[in-house]
Amino acid sequence: MSAPAQDIAGPAPVGEATAPTGLRRTMESRHLVMIALGGVIGSGLFVSSGYTIAQAGPLGAVISYGLGALVAYMVMSCLGELTVVHPVSGGFHDHATRYLGPAWGFAVAWLYWMCWAVALGSEFTAAGLLMQRWFPAVPVWVFCLLFAALLFGINATSSRVFAETEFWFSLVKVVAVVAMIVVGAGVITGISPAGEAPAGLGGFATSGGLFPTGAGGVLVTILAVFYAFSGTELIGVAAGEAKDPARCIPRALRTAVLRLTIFFVGAIAVIAALVPFETAGVDESPFVTVFDRAGLPFGADVMNFVIITALLSAGNSGLYSCTRMLHSLGEHGQAPRALARTTRRGIPLLALGISMLGGLASLLSSVVASEKLFLALVSVAGFAVVAVWMAIVASQISFRLRLRRRGGRAGDLAYRSPFFPVLPILALVALTASLVGVALDPAQRAALWFGLPFTAVCVGWYCLRHGRSSLRPAPEVWAAQVPPVHHPLG
């Protein structure tokens, strides 16, 4: 892996860094926010929210999504600090390489690829499940195959098509969430075409009390909730093309997390009030159920179509992201060089094909119940998200410790995460708890069965090739890699 420009020419001041060669810093906060919103809003909200309500109960689901938003804020604060110091393309796996060691950076890169590749399969499965509203006799795997062929064709043709469509698809997702909240609020208050009496918040009054499944339901579902918030870290991936990183990146992170909190917690509160937790699940989107109850003519079918479009949009983003991640790994010798080859149109076709394998995992719905397969895929992708987030937090802790050893002060950073070290420690505790919780749910244990060996293989393979010293950053590079901090004592 080639060294960043500031490591060659000398360290850059805090909050300043040169743009990586070949990339232009043209993205502003609004672009970064839309990238985050587009990456986050997918099956984790539109479909698996039904599973969260069923497992945690109405109030437990709201608490789960509230905790998810809080932890996402903590992790993104840590990422913001690192990204402002090192606004490079590649983001968090570059930070893990710098501050944890090359083996961990390598594992983080592959885990993030796995996250998007497996999430692709969950998007296909969720879209296939929703298609059965109209075509109940057609197996889910048939729709998965059709959707996979469609997205493969789009990505194999031109990256321009992807770039031109994703902004508008992201906007459609946001409109769908807002529409559901507005329509649901109308049903709750009695303002709906059905002319029914106000539904109120009766969904929260269950026969089993506020926590009908027990307080442990929050712990069991928190991994799926973290998966729902995955994608906010895409701001870190796009940092290499951000204009004025010290200003744009923190603003984009705060804005994205705030909007996601309003969208997710607001949506789940409306759903929990209107959809009985006993009937909630992943066979139908809770968003569609709310529109059914509102009595809007064709409203549920329109929402079902919009959600399928949104899921395919999320899958399209995922396929693009993990294809480019594989291409980058191939370019830097951390994967077979053949993955770096491109067609005459600049498409890394081999990397695209291998990345699609994760999406084709959705074809297992031909032999496994679709609902169970969807939850298994979500849990595996959720494990990868949690592992990457833990690496981000650990990298920020390591950065601060190295900064202190050099006599630097956090107050001189262009942006610093608040409440250090309490905030990153709490984030690590919450992320670790989610992995403990998933072990309690048989439907999600695939996350541990697949995720732990995958991580061990990545780290072990790198250590075999480069030695055990790759588990920690080389001491001699700290002076070059940790930017100087300017303060009155010099």
C-alpha positions, 0 to 999 in steps of 0.5 A: 500500500502506497503511503499517503502524501503527507507521510512522504512530504512530511506531516500535515497540520491537524485538520489539513491534508492533501487530497489523494492523487486522482481524487478531487475534493468537490463534495459538500456536506449535503452530498455526504449526508445524502450518501449516508442516508442512501446507504442506511435506509434499506431493509434494516428499516423497511423490513427487519423493523417488524422483527424488532417489534416482534422480539422486543415489544413495542416500547422495547423496539423504540428503545432499541432504535434509540440506543442504535442511534446513540451508539451510531452517534458515538461511533461517528464522533470517533470516525469524525475525529480520525477522518478530519485528521486523515481525510483519505479515500479508504476511510476507516480501514486506513485508520485501523492500519495506522493505529491498530496494525496492518493485519487489523486494517486488512481484516476491517477492509474484508469485513466491510466488503463482507458486510455489503456483499451479505447485505446485498443478499438480504436486500434481494431476499427482502424485495422477493418477500415483498413481491409475494404480495402480488405473486404469492405463487412465485418462489422468492428465489426467482425474484432474487435471481431476477433482481441480481441479474438487473443490478449486475447488468446496471453495474457492468454497463456504466458507473455513470448510470449508478451515479445519476440514479442513486441520488434520486433513489435516496430521495425516494427512500426519504420521502417513503419514510416521511410519508409513512410517519405522516400517514401513521400519525394521521391514523393515530390521531383519527385523520385518515381516509378510512374514517376510523376513530383515532387509533391512539397509542394502543399498540403500546398497551399489551397484555404483557405490559410495556415489555411483553417479551422481557427486557432481554428482547432489547439485547437480542434485537440490538445487532439487527438495529445496528445493522439498520444504522450501518451506512453512516460510516460511508461518509468516512469512505467519501472523505477523500473527495470532501471539500474543506474536510474540517468543516464538512465532515463533522457537519455531515456526520451530525446532520446525518445521525440527527436525521436518521434518529428522527426518521428511524425512531419516529417511524418505529414509534408510529409502527409500534403504535399501530402494528400489534407486536404479535403479528409483526414480522418480516413477511410484510413490511410494517410500512405497508401494514400501516398504509393498509390500515390507513385505507388509502386507495392503492396506498399499500400497493404503492408503498410496497412498490416504493419499498422494493425500489428502495431495497434495490437501490440499497442493493445497488449501492452495496454492490457498487461499494463492495466491488470498488472495495475488492478492486482497491484491495487488488490494486494494493496487493491485499487481494489477487491482482486480477481483481484490479483489472477493468474493462474498456469502460473501466468496470472491474468485472471480476470484482463485480462478479465475486461481490455478487456471490453475496447477493446470490446467497439469497437463492438459498431461499429455495431450500431455507425458509425465506424469513429465516434466511433474511434474518440470518443474512441480516445478522451476518451483515450486522456482525461485520458492521459491529466489528468495523465500528469496534475497529473505528472506536479502537483506532480513535482511542489508540490515536488519542493515546499516541497523541498524548505520548507525543505531548499533543493536546486534544484541544488543538484538533480541528475536530474532536469527539466529546467526552473522551475516554467515556464515549468510546468506552461506552460505545465498545461496551454497547457493541460487545453487548450486541454480540452477546445478545445475538448468541441468545437468538437461534435465528441470528447465531449465524452471525457468530458462526460465520463472522468470527471464523471469517475475521480469524482467517483474515487476521491469521492469513495476513500474519502468516504472510507478514509476521506477527508484528503486523498485529500492531503499527510499526513504532517508527512510523508514528512520527510520520503518521500522527500529525503534529499538534500546535499549542503554546508550548510548541 
